[in-house]
Amino acid sequence: MFSCPGRVNIIGEHTDYHHGYVFPAPVSQAIYFAIYPNTVNKYRFYAYNLEETFETSTDNVEKCKTGWANYLLGSIF
């Protein structure tokens, strides 16, 4: 199981790698990511706070219409 705390950049979005000023601040939300192998060749995601499920094949990972699932799919690439 993994977790990643939420944050926002008050100023300086995308400037940290250009040596500009940034001011990140924490937020009270986080992403928790639990991984467990299965035998059906599918990724299954569940958004606890939204009570929504997303499922896709492991053979064809691509951007989807379920916005929150794209954050998790992006970590697979």
C-alpha positions in Angstrom: 0.0 0.0 0.0 1.2 3.4 -0.9 0.0 6.9 -0.1 0.8 10.3 -1.5 -0.2 13.5 0.4 -2.1 16.2 -1.5 -0.5 19.6 -2.2 -1.2 22.8 -4.2 1.2 25.4 -5.5 0.0 28.8 -4.4 2.5 30.5 -6.8 5.0 29.1 -9.2 3.2 26.3 -11.0 5.8 24.6 -13.3 8.5 27.1 -12.4 10.5 25.0 -9.9 12.4 23.2 -12.7 13.1 26.6 -14.3 14.6 27.9 -11.1 11.7 30.1 -10.2 9.9 30.7 -6.9 7.4 28.2 -5.7 5.1 28.1 -2.7 3.6 24.7 -2.2 1.1 24.1 0.5 -0.3 20.8 1.9 -4.0 20.0 1.6 -6.0 17.5 3.7 -6.6 15.0 0.9 -4.3 12.2 -0.2 -4.2 9.3 -2.6 -3.9 5.8 -1.2 -2.9 3.1 -3.6 -3.1 -0.6 -2.7 -1.7 -3.2 -5.1 -2.6 -6.8 -5.1 -2.0 -9.3 -8.0 -5.0 -11.0 -9.7 -5.5 -13.6 -12.4 -7.9 -11.8 -14.6 -5.5 -9.3 -16.3 -7.5 -6.2 -15.2 -6.7 -3.2 -13.1 -9.5 -2.4 -10.7 -9.6 1.0 -8.9 -12.0 2.2 -6.2 -12.5 5.9 -5.2 -13.5 5.6 -1.6 -14.7 9.2 -1.2 -16.7 9.0 -4.4 -17.9 5.4 -4.0 -17.0 4.8 -7.6 -15.3 1.9 -9.3 -13.1 1.8 -12.4 -11.9 -1.3 -14.3 -9.7 -1.7 -17.4 -7.7 -4.4 -19.1 -3.9 -4.6 -18.4 -3.4 -5.1 -22.1 -4.6 -1.7 -23.2 -3.9 1.1 -20.7 -4.9 4.5 -22.0 -6.5 7.7 -20.9 -10.1 7.3 -19.9 -13.2 9.4 -19.3 -13.1 8.8 -15.5 -10.9 11.7 -14.5 -9.8 10.4 -11.1 -8.7 7.1 -12.5 -6.3 8.8 -14.9 -4.1 9.7 -11.9 -3.7 6.1 -11.1 -3.3 5.0 -14.7 -0.6 7.5 -15.1 1.5 5.9 -12.4 1.4 2.6 -14.3 3.2 4.0 -17.4 
